């Protein structure tokens, strides 16, 4: 029996003029969208975290894979068609600036899954790879 990848439901309509899903007060195109579509890279671990959250919202698998550390990167991203990301709150950051090689970002990402609200609470680790920030892994927090 072959294993077929489930096709995700259509991503929410986010345009360049829409508010950025990451929660910063900027339009998507001027905020996370510029990292998703262009050669620009996030200058800090926190901005990479925000842009990756937004990539989950718009279901941008190529961006997520491109910003994942090679040693922990999966072969693909399996988006749950019943899951909708609804908000991001950054709780804490350590290091992760232009002066660092590593950093962490602790966040809460809110979602609904099949209409039921939920929350992902994680401390993510980031590192520089070829000069750009990448997501390494994370620990789920209670």
N, C-alpha and C positions, 0 to 999 in steps of 0.2 A: 504494500500500500504506500503510495507516495504522500509525502507531507507537503501540503500547500500552505503557503503563507496567506493569512487572511488579509484581505484588502481593507485598509482603514476607511472609515466613513470620511466624507469630505471634511477638510479642515475648516474651522470657522473663518468667515470672510474677514481678513485683515488686509487693509490697503496701506499704502505708504502714508496716507493722511490719517489713518486710524490712530487712536491713542496706543502707545506701545504696551503690549501685554505684560512687560516686565515691571510696570508700575512707576517708572520714572515719568516726569512731566515732559514728554516729548512725543512727537509723532513716530510711529513705527519705522518709517523710512529714514528718519534722521537719527534714530536710536538703534535698536537691535537689527533692524532691516538692513542697515548699511554693512553690518558684519555678515549677514546671511547671503547677501547678493554681490558683495564687492570684494576687492582684494584687502580691505582693511581688516585688521585683527583687533580683538578686544585688548586694551592696554593694561587691564588689571584682572585679577582673578574674579573679583566681584562682577565686573562688566561681562566677563565670559559666562559666569553663572547666570546672570540676567539674560544674556543672549541665548543661552542654551534652554532656559525656561521658555523663552519666546519661541524657540525652534520647536519645542514640544507642542506648544499651543498651535502653531501653524503647520506642524507635522513636516518639518524640513529635515528629513533623514540624512541627506548628504552633508549638511552643516553639522549635525550632531556627530556623525562619524568622523568628519574632518577635525573636529575639536575634541576628540577622545584620544587619550594617550595610546600609542600603538600597542603597548604591552597589556592593556586591559580592554581594548576596543572589541566589541562584539562584531559578528559578521553583518548584522543588520539590526534595525530597531523595529520592534513589534509594537505598533501603536494599538491600543485598545480602542475599538470604535465606540464603546459605550462610555469612555472617559473624556471629560472636558475639564481642562485646567481653568481655574477661575480667579487666581490671585497669587502673588508672591510677596513674602515678607522676609527681608534679610535681617537676621538677628545679630550676627557677629562676623567679623572678618579678622584674620590674622595674616600679616605679611601680604603677599600677593600684589605688590606694586611693581613699578619699573625697576626698583632697587632689589628685588627678591627673585629667587629661583623657584620658590615654593610658596604656597598659601593655602588657607582654608576659608571656607564660607559656610556659615551655619544659617539655614533658612527653613521656612515653612512654605510649602507649595500647596495651595488649596485646590480642590477639584470636586466634581460630582461624577459619580459612576453609576450609570443607569438611574440617575435622579437622586442618588443618595450622596450627601456631602461627605468629604473626607479630607485628610491632610497628610502630606508627606513631610516629615521633619528629619532633616539630614545635615550632617557635617561633611561637606565635600572637600576633597583634597585636589589641588591643582599644582601643576608644575610647568616649567618652560620646556618646550620641545622645538628645536630649530628656531628659537627666538620667540615663539608664540606660546601663549597660555593654552593648556589643554586640561581637560578633566581627567583625573587619574582614577579615583574611586571615592566612596563615601561610606559613612556609618549612619545607619538609621537610629534616630534618637526616640526615646519614649516621650 
